[in-house]
Amino acid sequence: MADLVGGTGGRVAHSPRTGPAQGLHGEQPSPTRHPLVAAAMVLPMAVFLTVVFGGWDALVTQASSVAGLLGR
């Protein structure tokens, strides 16, 4: 039982040639994407889930509350 807790099974040894930035299967990490691209990828699914699960009313209520706090 002691070998299940605190084992080194999740660690990966890195050779000097591959380095820690290289993935488990040898692929290079992808570059970071621009925040607007990330938002464009996420927003359609967020709107879809909001409409499907009926969260639109809560979103409008919270947005109007924040607008009231900001004085608009």
LUMLUMTI-662499 format. One line per field, with one value per residue: x, y, z of N, C-alpha, C in turn; residue number from 1. Coordinates in steps of 0.02 Angstrom, whole numbers, padded with zeros to 5 digits. Layout:
n.u	(X  ...)
n.v	(Y  ...)
n.w	(Z  ...)
ca.u	(X  ...)
ca.v	(Y  ...)
ca.w	(Z  ...)
c.u	(X  ...)
c.v	(Y  ...)
c.w	(Z  ...)
num	(NUM  ...)
***
This chain:
n.u	(00041  00102  00175  00084  00054  00127  00216  00332  00273  00211  00308  00422  00574  00692  00797  00954  00948  00812  00742  00635  00528  00478  00351  00271  00271  00363  00323  00324  00282  00133  00123  00071  -00096  -00178  -00272  -00396  -00424  -00440  -00553  -00645  -00656  -00717  -00833  -00949  -00989  -01014  -01123  -01216  -01230  -01281  -01406  -01468  -01473  -01546  -01490  -01492  -01576  -01524  -01397  -01427  -01487  -01380  -01289  -01359  -01362  -01226  -01204  -01285  -01214  -01100  -01149  -01216)
n.v	(-00059  00059  00090  00145  00272  00427  00386  00383  00376  00471  00556  00615  00577  00689  00705  00786  00823  00827  00903  00989  01055  00985  00876  00722  00629  00676  00786  00961  01096  01191  01359  01501  01563  01709  01814  01860  01768  01654  01693  01703  01570  01516  01589  01559  01429  01458  01546  01460  01361  01442  01480  01354  01299  01392  01504  01634  01735  01752  01799  01922  01988  01996  02071  02192  02229  02251  02355  02451  02471  02528  02647  02671)
n.w	(00000  00030  -00081  -00168  -00127  -00148  -00246  -00387  -00510  -00594  -00638  -00761  -00833  -00899  -01035  -01073  -01206  -01249  -01152  -01030  -01089  -01194  -01253  -01192  -01296  -01383  -01456  -01495  -01386  -01413  -01475  -01376  -01392  -01455  -01345  -01396  -01495  -01419  -01347  -01451  -01483  -01370  -01338  -01426  -01381  -01247  -01256  -01315  -01213  -01113  -01165  -01183  -01053  -00985  -00922  -00960  -00909  -00780  -00813  -00874  -00767  -00675  -00750  -00763  -00631  -00602  -00691  -00631  -00512  -00563  -00605  -00725)
ca.u	(00000  00145  00200  00032  00053  00191  00260  00358  00244  00191  00365  00455  00644  00707  00867  00977  00933  00742  00724  00569  00475  00453  00297  00285  00280  00412  00297  00341  00222  00105  00131  00010  -00137  -00198  -00332  -00457  -00437  -00467  -00622  -00687  -00668  -00757  -00897  -01007  -01011  -01041  -01190  -01258  -01246  -01323  -01474  -01495  -01486  -01589  -01453  -01493  -01607  -01476  -01344  -01454  -01497  -01315  -01260  -01393  -01340  -01159  -01211  -01311  -01160  -01053  -01182  -01236)
ca.v	(00000  00118  00108  00182  00341  00461  00355  00426  00355  00527  00597  00596  00599  00728  00703  00853  00838  00843  00958  00982  01087  00940  00834  00652  00591  00709  00844  01026  01130  01240  01427  01527  01598  01776  01811  01869  01704  01610  01715  01685  01498  01498  01624  01525  01375  01488  01571  01401  01331  01489  01476  01287  01286  01444  01551  01700  01782  01766  01840  01989  02017  02013  02126  02254  02247  02279  02420  02497  02487  02572  02711  02679)
ca.w	(00000  00034  -00147  -00204  -00105  -00153  -00294  -00440  -00573  -00636  -00658  -00823  -00835  -00958  -01054  -01091  -01275  -01258  -01107  -00998  -01128  -01246  -01228  -01178  -01357  -01425  -01493  -01467  -01360  -01459  -01451  -01345  -01440  -01436  -01303  -01436  -01529  -01367  -01333  -01509  -01480  -01312  -01333  -01455  -01337  -01186  -01273  -01325  -01148  -01076  -01192  -01172  -00982  -00956  -00881  -00991  -00862  -00727  -00842  -00884  -00700  -00647  -00790  -00745  -00562  -00608  -00724  -00580  -00466  -00598  -00616  -00795)
c.u	(00043  00170  00147  00032  00123  00240  00283  00331  00226  00248  00396  00526  00657  00782  00889  00958  00860  00719  00653  00513  00446  00403  00317  00301  00327  00387  00317  00277  00198  00115  00066  -00029  -00159  -00263  -00397  -00474  -00467  -00539  -00669  -00700  -00717  -00827  -00956  -01034  -01041  -01112  -01238  -01279  -01291  -01396  -01505  -01514  -01523  -01553  -01455  -01522  -01559  -01419  -01367  -01463  -01431  -01283  -01293  -01373  -01271  -01162  -01238  -01258  -01109  -01084  -01202  -01310)
c.v	(00063  00138  00145  00256  00371  00428  00403  00408  00412  00570  00570  00622  00634  00721  00773  00873  00859  00901  00950  01012  01041  00892  00762  00612  00626  00769  00908  01057  01183  01310  01452  01567  01665  01771  01820  01805  01655  01628  01696  01610  01480  01528  01589  01468  01403  01514  01512  01370  01376  01484  01408  01277  01343  01493  01622  01753  01801  01810  01912  02024  02039  02071  02192  02276  02279  02348  02472  02517  02535  02640  02723  02668)
c.w	(00000  -00035  -00189  -00186  -00112  -00202  -00347  -00507  -00620  -00661  -00721  -00820  -00901  -00973  -01073  -01162  -01284  -01214  -01080  -01040  -01181  -01215  -01217  -01240  -01406  -01463  -01457  -01439  -01409  -01431  -01420  -01397  -01411  -01395  -01343  -01474  -01480  -01351  -01389  -01511  -01425  -01313  -01367  -01410  -01273  -01199  -01281  -01258  -01106  -01100  -01176  -01099  -00948  -00911  -00907  -00944  -00806  -00752  -00850  -00816  -00669  -00684  -00773  -00675  -00564  -00641  -00675  -00530  -00497  -00614  -00688  -00802)
num	(1  2  3  4  5  6  7  8  9  10  11  12  13  14  15  16  17  18  19  20  21  22  23  24  25  26  27  28  29  30  31  32  33  34  35  36  37  38  39  40  41  42  43  44  45  46  47  48  49  50  51  52  53  54  55  56  57  58  59  60  61  62  63  64  65  66  67  68  69  70  71  72)
***
